[in-house]
Each structure stands twice: as structure tokens, then as C-alpha cells.
Amino acid sequence: MSFSSLGLSRPLLKAVEGQQYANPYPIQEQAIPAILRGRDILGIAQTGSGKTASFVLPILEYFQGERIGRNRFVKALVLVPTRELAVQVAEVFQTFSAGLPRKVKTLAVYGGVSINPQMIALQNTEIVVATPGRLLDLVSSNALRLSAIEMLVLDEADKMLNLGFEEEMQQIFELLPTKRQTLLFSATLGDAVDKIQANILKSPLRIDVTETAPDLETIRQVAYRIAPERKGPFLRYLIKSQNMSQVLVFVSSTRTADNVVGKLNKNGIKAIGIHGDKAQTTRLEALQQFKDGKATVLVSTDLLSRGIDIQELPFVINYELPRSPKDYVHRIGRTGRAGAEGDAITLICPEDEHHFKIIQKKMGKRVEIRESEGLDLTGE
């Protein structure tokens, strides 16, 4: 199937071609025509499945036939759990809309930065991508109104609920018109997500593309047994011995992230960190530096991993294990995407062995564990 068969107009097809999209992902094949017909959608899909374009393209198509509405009465709203994801989704809207005949202004709004520039930038904005808390702040300041919303998207609803946004989301739902089209996307359909979708969706088309086995097949996984005191030197050994030019390292805490970044830089490896204790502008700048190749290593916590989407990322290293097997799969899924191969390396201390066995069992895939004790790390 090609994009031309999904019901998109020629200008949007040209925009798709310009981004070198060859064929639609499964979720795009099912979602785009249904959204264009006005259906509500319940999409169960992981990050990296192509879901962002599956709602961005039909929303932009919708605006091509719409007149510009009243200022500050936005017509399309996308709710996301993190600031990084808000910026990322807004960039997708801006990329695809750049050459369209009918110009559409999209804005990402999020906390952690001054609200005043966002209030000013909302002038003539028609699509808002927002984190829930900042959106409510803007509404209470009369910077925008939600009574004209015609299309609502909840992106990564499970993550929003896990981060405690349920009360804020309910407040937002109460401000929205009942007559609207709603698109809900979630990696899983837990009880909380199921309850919300039952209350806000009307006869939705359910699309389930959660199978991860094909993606894992493109990822070469290996783990190393390592003593805790040798972790830092071994990380540097891996990066240097394998000539890694771009590697995403996951840790469990902001303190560890800062420590790892400091040690890498001290040993001549350009590294930057991204976590919740850093200012928003610093986080966005760090992510862009990594994407641009100005830093070899990006060290991140799980809290921000959903906002990290890097094409053809070759290496992911689990410096520390995550709590959840799902988070492990999500971490290593940053590499080996869209058919490309990638390497995922995990460092296992003695106290991690049992938990790693559980992760492998839940994942349905055995990972080779190698010994590192005999390696000389003194030169690294």
C-alpha cells in the first residue's frame, strides 16, 4: 500500500515524499483513512510505530479545507506527557505543513519555562501540542480557549496517567466541547486508560500494533557481567573499543546521569545529560547537540526517554536496569528502528541477575551474557 491510496491530497503527498517516506506503517494504513472519515481512534501502539504521522497528516488535511477561526480559539489539541515529546510532535506538524497551500500554525506549550512567551506565541495558533499542566495554566490566564476544539489527540495516554496527570486531564475534558473527534494513542491498555477511553471515545476504531518481536529481531542484544566499581571504566572501554560515534546511555537516577556525564567528559568522551532536574532549554539544546553529532554520548533517565526519537541510532547501553521489563524494551527500541539494525548492551551487576532473568522472560528473548572480569580497563 502507498500513501497515495490513503485519501491524502496532492500537497500532503508531496510533503510526505519530501520527507522520504516510502510506504506507510501499519498504523498509518489503518488510522489515516479512518481519521479522514471522522472516526474516533483507539490506537495501541509503541513509540516508533509511526503513530505521530498517523494523526498529524489527517489533521493537516482537515485544516486544508477549513477557514481560519477566531484568534486563540484553537481547533486541534494534542496532549502529551513530556516537554520533549511536545516539541517533537510540534516539529512533525511544522515539517509536513511547511509547503501546504493553507498555512497552519502549530505551537508546543509546556512547563519549566516562562509562560509569557508562550502566551504571546499563541496568537493565531490553530494546533496546540501541550502538556496538561501548562495547558490549564494558559486557559486560566485566558491565553487560549478550548470551546472550539474539533480534534483532540491523547498521545501516550498510559505515560500521562503513570505520571499522575489524570486529574488534570479530567479538568481539560470538562472544558472541551462534546462534539469533537477524539484520537487516543497508548502503548498499553491498562485499567486507567480503558476507563478514560470509555468515557471520551465514541464508537472508536481500535487499532492494535503492539507486537514488538519483529522490532527486537533487528536489535543485537548482549549483556556483560560487571562489578559495580568497574562500571564506569567498562562503559568508557566499550565506547572507545567499538568506536561508538553516537550512543544513548540509560541510567536510573539524575545523580547517576550527572556522575556518568562528568566521568566521560573527564576521560575525553564528549557526553551530555538529559533529565528532569535540568532546565527545559538545556534539555532541548542537549538533545539537539546529540542529534547533530556534536556529542558522542547522551545519558538519559527513563522519565525523558519517550521524548527521544533519533533516526538510525546505532547503540543503546543500559548502564543500569530499569524497574520494568516494558521500560527495558522501550529503551532498547530506540535503536534498530524502521528496518535498520542496532546494538543494545546491558551492564549486569551481581544484584541485577535475577531481575534481568525476569526481563528476558517477559520479553520472550534470551540475551547472551558475557564475562568482563578478564578485560584490562586501566587504559580506558
N, C-alpha and C positions, 0 to 999 in steps of 0.2 A: 504494500500500500504506500502511496505517496501523499505528501501534504496537499497536493492539488485535488485530491479526492475527498478532503475533509470539509469542504464548504467555505474555505477562506478566499477572500478577494485577491485579485492580482497584486495590488500593492503590498499586502501582507505576505503573499507568497514570495515576492521579490525580497522582502526583508528577511524571510526565512532562508532563502538562497544566499543572501549576503552574509549570513552567519554560518554558512556551510553546513546546514542541517541536511543530511542526506534523506533519511527516511524517518517517519515518526516513531516514537517509542510506543509500546502497547497502551499505556495510559493516555497518550495523546490521541491515538486512533479511536479510543472509546469516548474520551471526555470532550474533545473539541466539537464534534458534530452535535452531541447532546447539549452542551452549553449553548451552542448557537441556536438550538431549538427552544431554549428557555428552561431546560430541565434543571432541577436541583441535583447535586452530585455528592455522593459519599465515596471518597477515594481513599482506599487503604494502600498507602504507598510509601516506600522508604525515600529518604533523601538520595538524589542521584538517579531516580527513576524517570525523570523528565517531567515531573508534575508541574513545575513552575511554568514552563511554556504552555502546558495543557490548559491553564486558566488565563495566562497573560494574552495569548493570541486571540481567543474568542472575546475577551473583554475589550481589547483594542478594536476588534472587528465591530463590536457593538457600538463603540463610540464613533466609528466612521459614518454611521447613519443617524447620529444624534446631534441635535443642536446644542450649542454651549448653554449651560444652565446658569442659574444665579450664582454670583460670587459667594464663595465659602459654603455653598450647599453642595458638598461633594456627592458624586453619583456612584462611585465604586470604592469599597473599603476592603483592604486586606489586613487581617490581624495575624501577627507573627510573635513568637516567644522572645526573640533576642534582637538587639540592636543591629548586630552584624547581618542577620537574615533580612531585616527590614531594608538595609542598604542594598543588599544583594538582589532582592526581589525588585526593588525600585529600579535598579540598574537594568534588569531584564526588560521591564516596561519601556524604559528610555531607549534602550538599544533597538528594540523592534519598532518603536514608534517614530524613530528619527526621520525616516523618509516618507511617512504617510501623508496623503493629501490633507487630511483633517488632523491638525496638531492637537495632541492631548498632553496636558501637563501632569506629571506624576511626582509625588513628594514622599520621602521617607521621614517619619517623625518618631522619636524615641527619647527616652530619658537619659540622664547622665551628661547632658549638655544644656546650655541656656535655652529657655523656651522662646525667648523673644525673636530670634532669627527665624524659627520655625513658624511662628505666628505671622510674621511678615511674608515668608515664602508661600504661605497657604493662599495668597492672593491668586485667584483664577486657577487654582488646582482642582482637577476633576477626579484624580485617582490618588488615594492616600494609602500608604503602606505603614502600619503603625504597631507599636507595642501597646498593650491595653492601658497601662497606667498613664503614659504620656497622652494618649488619645483622650482620656477622660479629663486630664488637665486642660487640654486645648478646648474641649467642649465647655468646661466650666468657665473658661476665660472668653467664651463667645468668639473664639478664633475660627471655628467651623461648626456646621450643623450636620446632624445625621438624619434629619427627617426626609431628605431627598434621595437617600441611598437606594439604588436599584439593584446593585450586585454586591454581595458580601462573600468574602473568602476567609475561611479559617485555615491557615496553613500550619501544619504540625500542631494540631489541636492537643494531642497527647502530651507534648512537651509543655504547652502552655498550662495545662492542668497540673502537671507534675511540678511546675514552678510556682504554683499557687495563684494562678490568675482567674480561677473560676468565679470568684465574687465580682471581680472587675468585668469579666466577660458578661455576666448576667446583667450588670448595670448597663453595659453597652447594648445588649439585646433589647432592653426596655426602651431605649431611645430610638431604635430603628423602626421604620415602617413595616407593617406586617406583610404588605405586598412587595415582594422583592424576590430575587433569585439568589439562592444560597449554595455555596460550594464549600464542602468541608473535607479537608485532607488530613490524614493521621497515619503514623507508622503502625499503630495498633488500634484495635477497637476494644478498649477496656470499659469497665462499668461506667466511669465518669463520662467518657467520650460517647458511649452508647446513649446515656441519659440526655446529653446535650443534643445529639443529632436527632433524637426522637422528638425533641421539643422545637427545633428550629428548621428542620428539613421537611419538605412537602413532597411525598411520593418520589424520593430520590432514586436516581440510577446508581446502583452500587458497583464500584469498580475495585477489584482486589488484585494488586500486583505486588504482593509482599514476598513472594518467593525469593530467597537470597542465594540459593545453591548455585545458579548459573554465574552470578557475580563472583562468588567465592572461588570459582574454578579459575578465574583469571588472576587470582592473588596467590603468590608463592608465600606460604607461611612457614616460619621456623621460630623456635624458641631456644634461649640459651639459659642454662643454669648458671647463676652468678651469686657470689657472696655480696651482701649489701655494701660493704666497704669498697668493692671493686666496680660498682655500677657506673660511677662517673667516668673512670678511666676506660672501661669497656665501651661505653657509649662513644667516646672520642675515638677509640680504636676502630669501631665499626664504621663511623663516618669517614675516617681517613683511609682505612684499608680498602673500602669499597668505593672510594672516590665519589661519595654522595654529593651531588650538587644541589639537591633540593629534598629535604626530609622533614616530615611532620612528626614531632615527638609529643606523646601524650603522657601527662602526669596527673596525680590525683588532687593536688593542692596548689594554691597560689604560691605558698612559700617554697615548695619544691620547684615550681616553674622558675621562680626568680633565681634559686640556687643553681639550677641546671644551666640557665642562660649565662649567669656570671662565670661559671667554670668553663663553659665552652668558649666564651669570648676571651677569657684569660689564656686559653690554650690555642688561640689563633683560629678558631672556628666562628665565623660570623653568625650570631644567633640573636633572635628576638623572641619576646614572650607576649602572650595574649591571654588575659584572664580578667575576672570581674573586678579586681581591685584597681585596674588601670583606667585612666580617663578614656572616654569614648573616642576622642580624636586620636589618642595614642594607639588605641587598639586598631582603628581603621588604617592608620598610617603603617602600623606593623604588618598587618595583613597584606596591604598593597606592596610593601617592600618585598615581602616574601614572594608574592605572585610575580613581581617584576624581576626576580632573581638577584636582588640586592642583598639578600641574606640567605645563607645556606640552610639554616635550621629555624623552624617555627615551633616553639614549645607552647602547648595549649592544655587547658583543663577541659573536662567533658562539658562543662556548662556552656562553653562557646563553640563546641565542635560542630553544632548544627549550622553555624554561620560560615563554615569553612568549605568552600567549593572551589577546587583548583583542578583545572584540566590537566590530565596526564601527569599527576603527581606520582613519582616513581617509588618513594619509600615512606612507610609509616613505621614508627618504633613505639612500642608500648614500654615506656621506662618504668611505669607502674601499672598494675592491672586495674581495670575499672571494677566497680562493685557488681555490675550487671552483665550477664552474657550478651544481652542485646546491645549494651554500650560497646562491648568488645567488637561485635560485628559491625556496628556503626563506625567505630574508629577505623578498623582496617578497610572498610568500604570507601574511605577517602582515596584509596589507590585502586588500581585495576578497574577503572570505570570506562563505560562506553566501549567495551571490547578491548581496551588496552590492558597490558599486563602490568603487575606491580608487585612489590615485595613488602610483606608485613613481618616485622621482627619483634619478638616479645622477650623481655628480660624477666627471669623467674628466680626469685629468692626461695630458700627452703620453705618459708612460711606460706608461699604462694602456690605450692604444688597442688594441694587439694582443690583450691578454688579454680586453678587452671584446668584441672580434670573436669570440673563441673561445666566450665565454659565450653570445653571441647565436646562434651556430651550434648549440651543444649544446641551447639552449633551443628552437630552431626558430622563433624570432620576432625580427624586426628591430626595433630600438629607434631612434627618431628622436634624432639628436644635434644639439643647438642650440649656437650660439656665445654666449659670455658676455662677450667682451672689451669690447664697447661699453657695457656696463651701468655706471652710476655707483653704486658701492658706498660712497662716502665718507659718506653719511648714515646708513648702517646699521652 
